[in-house]
Structure formats: structure tokens, C-alpha cells
Amino acid sequence: MNIKRVAIVGGGSAGWMAANHLGAELSRDPSIEITLIESKDIPVIGVGEGTVPRIKETLQKFGISEIDLITRCDVSFKQGIKFANWMDKEKHGVDNFYYHPFSSPYPSGFDVNNYWLSQRDSLEYSRLSEIYLVAEANKSPKHISSGPYSGAVDYAFHFNAAKFSLLLAENAKERFAVKHKYETIEQVELNSDGSIKSLIYSSREEEKFDFYVDCSGFRSVLMERLAVPFLDKSSQILTDSALVLQEPTTENMEIAPYTLATAHDAGWIWDIPLTSRRGLGFVYSSAHMSESQVEESFSSYLGRDLGFSDLRKVPMKIGFRKKFWEKNCVALGLAQGFVEPLEATSILVTDFSAQLLAKNFPKTTQDCEILSEHCNRAVEYTWERVIDFIQLHYFVSDRRDTDFWRDCTSNENMSDVLRERLAMWRLAPPKSSDFFSSFDIFGVENYLFVLYGMLYPTRKGILGPGEAERSSKLIATVNNNSQDLLQKLLPHREWLGKLDAQLKRAAR
């Protein structure tokens, strides 16, 4: 049977991202109808407010202008993540930090890691990127003259998740003719072969589609009905709860061009700056911190007393569905899986999976069996490696000051792949050939910044003739380029303010 009617169950960023990916890919066939169904009774989680540079390519594919994104979604720029207090405070100071920037640690493409290992006591690894000084000075990544989705250094975005979803929705409906309806699903009917036959709404209306995309969040109403098992990964990543808060800011406050991830006794705090507020999340392990301790620790971070009544709690079930694609149904977003948002993983994996589906979308229901096998292998591999990368942040820390950090750093529950890689990286620095799959969405450069930001003990190698001199000169060039950018780039808030003023003048 030909697939002509597609249902996306659930809105939010995941649902509307799926709608745009499918709309962009399937719009060449006008006979295919895409309908997004969401319930007014079920709130959207809406805490994914950070992205990685891949999002720029996706938004351009959707036809969304950067100006619209910035002006409509309270956007600030993100040049990377600043990790504070992830290391032993006695050894590295109470204000220790490192960056995972959106850039390469290979100046002019040259591998300086062998040289850096000989200088590690005097040279912070983060300084192999121009972004280090640019971000520390709260500078914009873009010149006033920079074109859309381009800048002096690479960047992604922070945005208001609810407004971002609205922008995606508008684009999907206007550009790709995606239909939109509000209904609450009461029942999911199956065919005799176990595939999904129809949806029954609370209004008692029954509606049939040929293919279904489950974007219903943690409820995962379609995949649960199909009895697709959930693979629990909580033994690898110990955090299981987050408390979410929004704090207003004033127009004269500087805007940091990075996500701040500050470690505490049983987890970490995200701090995401937007133009008019900060989005904060206190991520923790409930097995290692009581509610009173959480309240005290979060209050200390904010500098004011805070009660649980002020906060929204998000339970974090770490893991993913054994199958991303079952029969005539695919799961995306939280319905597919979840890992705490340390590296903006939620939107990243959703974007990757939605694009994978769009590029492999079946023409007939008979195609599903063949295509799903390939896609399931790809998505499972991606999730396993994402779990590896997040666990790495905890495992390689030298903090041992609380039970949480002792448990994280002694945790033997890890994948064989991560175990093997960590053993290899004690002998020599990571290299691109260690990442042999295109489904490793975190690659060698990501690992280098995290490993050596936390001084992973790789054995020093022998420097070849001229290697030290060339490496030293290239690193000096990075520093000189950084100093030049500091002079030429505007402060982050000033750049955003000038854009706003320019648009207001043009509108008169």
C-alpha cells in the first residue's frame, strides 16, 4: 500500500522539527499529506533551549531566515559550553573552568596535541581555540557585516523553546502545507500484523493514517502501544532529576555567548542566557541529594532563597527505545529517548533522527521492513555513543569530594566502546580514525576539548623534528587571532541591540 497520509503525534520542538524535515523532503510529491496532531491538555516540556552549529544547516534547509529566528525567539548566540567546577577545587581552584567551544583544536589543520601534552602544565587546552578569549570577553561571534548564518567564529543559538516551536510550526504550515489539528488521543488501534491502524480521539472520532511519527514526549503513546522496550541507561549516567527555573534579566546586563554548566555536589546547573531572561536547570541525582539539599544548593547558586514551589520538576529517565522505527511508526524527541541536556543532546538527536527518517522515508508500507532495519541500527549506535560522550564528562573528572563524584568516577558501567577508547587515549591522543562511523555525532574534536579540558592523563609522545616549533607558532597565531577578534567584535548584547535598532528603523 502506498503511503499518502502521515500523522505526527505531538507538537513542541520535536514534532514541528519532524514536520519541517518531512515537509522539505516530501513536498516534491503533492499527493502526500502530513498532519500534526497535538493536545491542548498536555503541556510541552520546553526546556531544550541550547543548540549546536548543525542547527544552522537545518534551519537554512527549512527556509527559515536567521533574522526571523533572532527577532522572534529571544535568541542569543552560543559559541560553546563553559564547564565550571568540574575539577577538584583543591588542585585547580574554586573557580576552575574549561571550554568546549564550537571550533577545532587543530590550528590550520595541524595536529598539535603531541606538543600540547608536553606543555599541559602551562597551557590550557581551551586556548587552542579563538573562541576561548572571545567568549570570556562576552563578544558576539558575528560582525555587523556578517551574512546570514555566518560569523567570525562558529556559533549556534540559545532560544526560547516555546517561541522556537511556534516559528517552526508557522514555517511548516505555510511553506510545506502541513496540516495542524488539536485532538487528545484516547486509544491507538492496531492492525492484525501489529502495525498502527488508527487513532481514536477523546471526541470519539477515529482517524486512519498510513504512517505515524511519535513525538508525544515521555508518554510515548504510540511506541508504548507497540510495546517497543525502553533501554535503561541510568547505571551509566546517575543524574535523574532536574528543577527548571526562569529568571528575568535587565537590558543593561551583559549576555554571555555560551551555555554555563556549573558542577555541584550531585550534578550540575545549566545557565542559558536569552535577551530578556535566563533559563536555569538544576540537574541532580536524587540518590545523592535530598530535596532540602537541592533547595539549599540551588538557592546558593542564585544568591536568594528558593523553594520547591517556585520550580518545575522534570524527571529524567535516561535511555532510549530499543527500536526507533517499528512497523509503520517512528519515534522522535523524548518519545525516542532522553539523556540529560549537558551537550544540547535532545535537539541534536531529534534533528539527526528526523533527517534520517526524511531521507529514508518509505513509499509503501512494504518498504518499512527494509528501511527500518538500517535506520534502527544507525539510531541505536548514535544513542550509545551519545551516552558515552555524556558519561565521559563525569568519569574523567578528578573530583572525589562527594559520594556522587566518587560513584561517577569509579563507575564500571560503561560501554565496551568507551572503555576501549579511554584505554587507547591513555597511550596516545584521540584521532579521527578512532571514530569510524558517520553516526558518531560527537567526534574527535569534541572529545579532545572535554578530555584535555579536564587534563586526561595521556602519555606524552616524542616530538618530531620541527614539530614543537611549528606547533608553538600555530598556537601563537591562534592567540594573535583571538586578540584581533577582541578588538573587532562587538559585545554580545550591543550586537543584538544594534540589529534590533536597525530593524526598527527599516520598519518605519
N, C-alpha and C positions, 0 to 999 in steps of 0.2 A: 504494500500500500504506500502511495506517495505521501510524504509529509508536507502538509499545507498549513495546518493550524498549530501554532506554538504558544504555549502558556508559560509565562514566568510568574511564579507564585512568590510574592513578597516584593516590597519596594526597597527603600534605602539605597545606599551606595551600591551594594551588590546587585540588587535587582535592576537598577537603572543602568549600571555598567554593562550587565548582560544584555539589556535591551539595545544599547548602542552598539556593542560588538556584533550582535546578531543582525541588527538593522543595517550596519555598514556592510556586512558580508553578504547578507541575503537579499538586499534591496534590488539586486540585478534580476531577481525573479519576482515580478509583481503579484504572482499568484499565492505567495507565502504571506500569511497573516500572523503577526506577533501581537499578543495581548498580555499586558502586565496586570496582575490581579493583586491588590493589597487590601488589608483590613484596616478600617478606621479604629477598630477596637484594640489592636495590638501595637504597642509603641515600638519604634525603631531604636536599636541600641545606640547608634550615632556617636561613638567615641573615637572612630578612626579619623583623626584629623591631620595625620602626617603621611607623607608620600616619599617616594624615591624618584630619581630622574626619569625612569621609564615612563612615568605618567605623562610627561610632555609629548612623547611619541603617540601615546594612546589618545590624548585629547586632540592632537592635530588630526589623527585619523578620523575622529568623530566629527571634525569640523568646528570645534569649539575654540573661539579666539581667546588668547591669553588675557586680553583686556577685559572681556566679559568675565572670565574666571576671577581675575583680581578684584574687579569692582563689585561683583555680586556675591562673592563668597568670603569676604573679610580676609583675603589672602595675605599672608606674609611669606617671605622666601625662606627656604630651608637649604643650607649648604652642607648639612651633615648632622651628626649627633655628638653632643658633648657629654662624655661619661664622667661624672664626678663621684669621688669617694668609692670607686670600685676596687681600690687597692688599700693595703694595710696603712692605716693612718700614722702608726709609729714610724714606719720605714719611709713613707713617701709624703708625709704631712697631712694635716687635716683637710686641706683644700686640693688634694691631688685630683688630676683630671687628665683625660686624653680625648682626642677626636677620632671619630670615624667619619672622615669627610667624603664628599662626592667627587673624588679625584683619584689620580693614580699615584702610587709611591715610586713610580719608575720615571725619573726625570728624563725627558727627551727619549723615553722608551728604554733607557738603560737600567739594568738591574743593579741597584746599589746596596742590596741587602747584605751581601757579604762584607762590604765596607762598614755598613751601619752596625753590624754585630761587633766590630772592633771598636766602635765609638759609642756604644749604647749607654755608657755611664755618663756621657756628656752631651748627647744629642737626643732630644725627644723624637720619637718616630713620627708623631703628628706633624712635625716641622718639615717633613718631606713633601708636604702639600702646601700650596699657596693659600689654601682656604684657612689654615690654622690662624694666621695673623689677621686675615680679612674678617673671619668670624669673630675673633676675640675683640676686634675693634667695632663690632656691630655695623659693618659696612654692607651695602646692598651688593649682590652678585652681578648686577646689571648697570651699565652706563645708561644715561638718559637716551643715548642714541642706539642702544641695543635693539635688535629686531625681536619679533615675537619668538618666544621660547628659546632665546639665546642670551648669553651673558659673558662677562669677562672670566668667570669661573662657572663650573657646573652647579646646578641647583635643582631643587624640587619645590614643593609647596606645603605650607600649613594652610588649612581652610576650615571653615565652619561646615561640619559634615552634613547638617540638615540643609543648608543652602546649596551645598555641592550636589546633593541628591536632587534638589529642585531644578538646578541648571541641567543636570543630566536628563531629567525627565522631560523638560521642555525641548531639549535637543532631539531626544528620541522620538517624541511625538511629532514635532514639526519637520524634522529632516528625514526621518525614516518611517513615518506613518505608523508608529507603534500605538496600538490601542491601549486604553487605560480604564480600568473599572475598579470600583470598591466593592468587595464582597468578602465575607468571612467564610472560610472553608470549614464545613462541619464533618464532611466524610469524603474519603477517597476510594472510588470503586476500581476494582481490578478486573482485567480480562482473564480468561481461563489459562492463558500462558504466563500469568503473573505480571504482565505489564499494566500500566495505568490506563484505565478505560475512560474515567470521567471524574469531575469534581462536583460535589453536591454542596451548595452554599446554605447559609443559615436561612436564606429566603426560601429554601426548598427547591430552588432552581437547580437543574442538573445540566452541566455543560461538558461537551466532549472536545478533546484536542488530540492531535496526533503525537505531539512531543511536549515534554514538561521540563521546566527548569526550576529546581527547588532553591529559592532564595529566602526561605521563611525563617532564617536565623536559627538560634539554638533549638527551637521547636522542631525544625527539620521534618515538617509534616508529611512530605512525600517519601523521603528516604526511610523514615520510621515505618511508614505503611508498607514499604517494600522490604522491610526487615534487613536493611543493609547494616552490618555491625559497625560499631564505633571502636577504633583502636585507641585505647587509653595510654597516653604518654606522660602521665603525671609523675611517674617514677624518675623521669629524666629531667623534668622541669618542675620544681617544687612549689612555685607560686600558684595559688588557686583562687585568688580574690582580688578585686580592685574596687576602690572607692573613688568616684568621679565627682569633680567639682569644677565650676566655672567662676573665675574671679574677674571683675571688671578692671579695666586699666584706663588711664587718662591719656589725652592726646600728647602730653609733653613727656611721657615715659618712652625710653628707648625700646626698640624691638630687637631682640636677639635673632640673628639669622640662622638659628639652629634649634633642634629639639634638645632640651636639657634632661638628661637621665641621671638622677642622683640616687645612689645606693643608700639604703638604710639597713637596720639590723636584721630585717627579714624580707628584703626585696628591694624595690626601687620606686622612685617617683618620676612620672613624666610631667614635664612643664612645657607646654606648647604655646608660644605667643602668637596671637592674632592682632588685628589692628585695634580692636576695642575690648578684648578680654584675653585671659589666659585659660587654656584648658589644662586641668591638672588631674592626675590619676595616681592614687597610692596603691601600688601593686605589692601584695604580700602573701606569705604562706600562713594560713590560719592555724597550721600545726605548730608554728614557731612564734606566733604573736597573738596575744589576746586582743579583744575589742578595745579595752581600756588602753593598752599599749599602742594600738593603732591610732586611737584618738590623740594620745599624748604626742606621738611621733609626728603625725601629720600637722597638728597644731604648732609644734615647734618649728617645722619647716615653713609654715605660713606666717609665723610670728603673731598668732592670735589664737584664742580658744576656739575650738571647733567641736561640735557634737555630731553624733551619727545622724541626727535629724537633718543636718544640712547637706548630707551626702547621698548619692545614688550608688548602691552597691551592685557590682557586676560579677556574678560567679564566673570563674574561668575554668572550663573543662578542657584541659589540654589534650589534644589528639585530633584524629581525623577519621572520616569514613573509610572503611576498607576499600570501597569502590566509589569513585567519583561519578561513574556512569553505570546505571543498572537498568536494563531493558530500554524503555523509551523515556528515561528520566536522568537528568544530570543535576548534581548539587553544586552550588556556588556559595561563596561567602561563609558565614557562620554555620550554615546548614552542611557545609562540606567539612569544615574543621576549624580549629582555633588554636593559636599559640599566643601567649601574652605579647603585647604590641611593642616589644623592645626595639625592633628594627622596621617598624611600619609594615609588618608582615601581612596583615589582614587584607589591605587594599592591593598589595603586591601580588599575593597568591590569587586573589579574586580576578585581578586583571589578567594574569597569566592564564588561568584556567578558562576564563571566558573567551579569551582569544583562541586558545587551543580548541575549544568547542566550535567556535565560529569557523575556524579553518578546516575543521573535520566534520562539519555538520552533515548528517545523513540525508540523502534524498528520499530514501524509502525506509520503512520500518525494518526491512530485511538487512539494511546496511548497518544497523546498530550493533549487531553482534561482532562484526569485523572491526568497526571503528572503535568501539568501546574498549576492546582488549588492549589496543595500542595506547589509547588515552588514559586508561586506568593505570597502566604501568608507568606512564610519564608523570601523572599527578601523584601517585604514591611515592615515587622516587623524589619528586620535588618536596613533598611534605617531610619525608625522612631527613632530607638534607637541611631543610629549614629548621626542624627540631634540633639537628646537630649544631647549627650555627648559633641558635639562641642558647643552648646548653653550654656552648663554648665560653660565652661571656661569664658565666658563673664558675665554671670548672677551672679556668686558668687564673682566676683571681688569687692573690696571696692573702686575702682576708681570712682570719681564723678567730675573730673576736666574738662571734656568737654561734649558737648551735646551728642556725640556718646556714651560715657561711661554712662552717665545718662540714655540715652534711652535703652542701653543694660541691665543695672542692674535694671531697673524698668519695663522691658518688660513682659507683662502679656500673650503674645502669646507664649505659650509652650504647650507641650503635657500633657494630664492628667497623664500619667505615670511619667514624670519628676516632675510634680507638687507634686504628691503624695510621690515620693521618697524624694524630698527635705524636705517635711514636716516631714517625718519619720526620716530623718537624722539630724534634729534639736533635736530630742529626744534621739537618740542613733546612734552610728556609723554604716555605711553600713556593711552588712554581706552577705555572699554568697547566702543565701536563698532569698535575695531581687531580685536576677537575676535568674528567674525561667526558662529561655529558653536558649538552646544552641545557639540560633541565636542572643543573646546579645554578639556581638563580642568584646565589651568593657565591662569588668566585674568589680567585686568588687575592685580588686587591682588597676585598672586604675582609678576608681572613687576616691578611698582613697587618692591617691597621688595628684590628682588635687584639691579635696575638701580641704584637710588639708594643701596642699601647699599654699592655699590661706585662711587658717585659718577659715574655715566654722564653724559657731557658734553652734556646737553640745553641748548639755547639758552634764555636767560632771556626770559620774556614781559613784557608790560606789565601791571602790576597795575591792575585797575579800581577805581573809587571805592568805598571801603568794604571792598574785598576783603582788603586787608592787615590791617585792624583785625579783621574777622570771623575771618580765618584765625588770627591771633595769639591771639584769645580762645578759639577752639576748641582750639588746641594746648595752651593753658594749662589748659583743662578736662581734657584727656587727662592731663596731668601731675598735676593735683589728684586725679583719679580713681585714678591709679596710687598716689599717696601714701595715699589712703584704703584701697585694697586691701591695701597693705603692712601696715597696722595690723590689718586684719580677717581676713586669710587666715592659716592655719596653715602652718608649714614643711611641705614636701612629705612627708618621712618621718614627721613627727608625725601628719599627717592619716592616712596609711596605717596607722600604728601604732594610732591610736585606733579605726579601723574594725576592725582585727584583734581588739583587746581587746573591743570591743562585740559582735562576732560570737561570741567565745569565751564571754562572759557569757550570751548568749542561748542557747547550746548546752548550758549546764549544767542 
